[in-house]
């Protein structure tokens, strides 16, 4: 969330604003949501929203994240393969869910709105990428993955095809595909003992 401006946030008011933004996102779609509509639904002034968020994109992304973050937990099974498989599977299930469809809309809108693109990159995608990075780094430390592994490239190789299918080809995204994808990816990054 933003750096604090003015008085601290009232927790109930913040929850009301985030719930209103989330509900409107599903009812109307990102393009039709306005700060005015959020304020009206939440029973607050526009000034209250702008005091805490710089624009519509920031409040909508925060609303989306507050409602959906728990849907993609970070596994810790003791096996980097199982952890990445679980993480990628949970992410794919989320992205293909009703809530996940909103991500496609937000990404599409972000092509024309630099502020929105920055918000979803920093508030949604970078944290997910960091989770994957930490899982892979742990695998390197435990000797399960190649020493000196290019972690960023490995993340792109494993997770990139999910977004390729989601956003471009529309081909099936299911647990079987994710398992094949992660298995193939691990053929190139697994430590050879």
C-alpha positions in Angstrom: 0.0 0.0 0.0 1.0 3.6 -0.3 3.2 5.6 2.0 1.0 7.1 4.8 -0.5 10.4 4.1 -2.3 12.4 6.9 -3.9 10.5 9.7 -3.7 6.7 10.0 -6.4 4.7 8.1 -9.5 3.6 9.9 -9.5 -0.1 9.5 -13.3 -0.5 9.0 -13.4 2.3 6.4 -10.5 0.8 4.6 -12.2 -2.6 4.5 -15.4 -1.0 3.3 -13.5 0.8 0.4 -11.7 -2.4 -0.6 -14.9 -4.5 -0.5 -16.7 -1.9 -2.6 -13.9 -1.8 -5.2 -13.7 -5.6 -5.3 -17.5 -6.0 -5.8 -17.6 -3.3 -8.4 -14.7 -4.8 -10.3 -16.7 -8.0 -10.7 -20.0 -6.3 -11.4 -18.8 -3.7 -13.9 -15.2 -4.6 -15.0 -12.2 -2.5 -14.5 -12.9 0.0 -17.2 -16.3 1.0 -15.7 -15.2 1.3 -12.1 -14.6 4.8 -11.0 -13.4 6.3 -7.7 -16.9 8.0 -7.5 -18.6 4.6 -7.7 -16.3 3.1 -5.1 -16.9 6.1 -2.7 -20.6 5.8 -3.2 -20.7 2.1 -2.6 -18.4 2.3 0.5 -20.3 5.3 1.9 -17.2 7.5 2.0 -16.0 10.6 0.2 -13.7 10.6 -2.9 -11.3 12.6 -0.8 -11.0 9.7 1.7 -10.0 7.3 -1.1 -7.6 9.8 -2.7 -6.0 10.4 0.7 -5.0 6.7 0.9 -4.6 5.8 -2.8 -3.2 7.9 -5.7 -5.7 6.6 -8.3 -8.3 4.1 -9.2 -5.8 1.5 -10.3 -4.1 1.4 -6.9 -7.3 1.0 -4.9 -8.7 -1.7 -7.3 -5.4 -3.6 -7.3 -5.3 -3.4 -3.5 -8.9 -4.6 -3.3 -8.1 -7.5 -5.6 -5.0 -8.5 -3.6 -6.7 -8.2 -0.2 -9.4 -10.6 -1.4 -7.3 -13.1 -3.3 -3.7 -13.3 -1.9 -4.5 -16.4 0.2 -5.5 -18.2 -2.9 -1.9 -18.8 -3.9 0.0 -20.0 -0.8 3.7 -20.6 -0.8 4.3 -24.3 -0.3 7.1 -25.8 1.8 7.2 -29.5 1.3 11.0 -30.0 1.6 11.3 -30.7 -2.2 11.9 -27.8 -4.6 10.2 -29.7 -7.4 7.0 -30.3 -5.3 7.1 -26.7 -4.0 7.3 -25.2 -7.6 4.7 -27.7 -8.9 2.4 -26.7 -6.0 3.0 -23.0 -6.5 2.6 -23.1 -10.3 -0.5 -25.3 -10.0 -2.2 -23.0 -7.4 -1.3 -20.0 -9.5 -2.8 -21.6 -12.6 -6.0 -22.6 -10.8 -6.3 -19.1 -9.5 -5.7 -17.5 -13.0 -8.3 -19.7 -14.6 -10.9 -19.1 -11.8 -13.5 -16.3 -11.8 -11.2 -14.0 -9.8 -8.3 -14.8 -12.1 -10.3 -13.7 -15.1 -10.0 -10.2 -13.6 -6.2 -10.4 -14.0 -6.6 -10.9 -17.7 -8.8 -7.8 -17.9 -6.4 -5.8 -15.8 -3.4 -6.8 -17.9 -5.4 -5.8 -21.0 -6.3 -2.4 -19.6 -2.7 -2.0 -18.5 -1.6 -2.0 -22.1 -3.3 1.4 -22.4 -2.8 2.7 -18.8 0.8 2.9 -17.6 -0.3 3.5 -14.0 -2.4 0.4 -13.9 0.5 -1.7 -15.5 2.9 -0.4 -12.8 0.3 -1.2 -10.1 -0.2 -4.8 -11.2 3.5 -5.4 -11.8 4.6 -4.1 -8.4 1.6 -5.2 -6.3 0.7 -8.6 -7.8 3.3 -10.0 -10.2 6.6 -9.0 -8.5 5.5 -10.6 -5.2 4.6 -13.9 -7.0 7.9 -13.8 -8.8 9.7 -13.2 -5.5 8.0 -16.3 -4.1 9.1 -18.4 -7.0 12.6 -17.0 -6.7 12.8 -17.9 -3.0 11.7 -21.4 -3.7 14.3 -21.9 -6.4 17.1 -20.3 -4.3 16.2 -22.7 -1.5 16.5 -25.6 -4.0 19.9 -24.4 -5.0 21.0 -24.1 -1.3 19.8 -27.7 -0.6 21.7 -29.0 -3.7 18.5 -30.0 -5.6 19.2 -27.5 -8.4 22.3 -26.6 -10.3 24.8 -24.4 -8.6 25.0 -21.0 -10.3 21.4 -21.4 -11.7 20.0 -18.3 -13.5 17.0 -18.0 -11.2 15.2 -15.3 -13.3 15.5 -17.3 -16.5 14.3 -20.4 -14.7 11.2 -18.5 -13.5 10.5 -17.3 -17.0 10.9 -20.8 -18.4 8.5 -22.4 -15.9 5.9 -19.6 -15.4 6.0 -17.9 -18.8 4.2 -20.6 -20.7 1.3 -20.3 -18.2 0.8 -16.7 -19.1 1.4 -17.4 -22.8 -1.6 -19.8 -22.8 -3.7 -17.6 -20.5 -3.2 -14.4 -22.5 -2.4 -15.4 -26.1 -3.3 -18.9 -27.2 -6.2 -19.7 -25.0 -5.1 -23.4 -25.0 -6.1 -25.6 -22.0 -4.5 -24.7 -18.7 -5.0 -27.5 -16.2 -3.0 -29.5 -13.6 -1.7 -32.0 -16.2 -0.3 -29.2 -18.3 1.4 -27.6 -15.3 2.9 -30.9 -14.2 4.3 -31.5 -17.7 5.6 -27.9 -17.8 7.3 -28.1 -14.4 8.8 -31.6 -15.1 10.2 -30.4 -18.4 11.6 -27.3 -16.8 13.3 -29.2 -14.1 15.1 -31.4 -16.6 17.2 -28.4 -17.4 17.7 -27.0 -13.9 18.0 -30.1 -11.6 21.4 -30.8 -10.1 23.0 -33.9 -11.6 24.6 -36.0 -8.9 
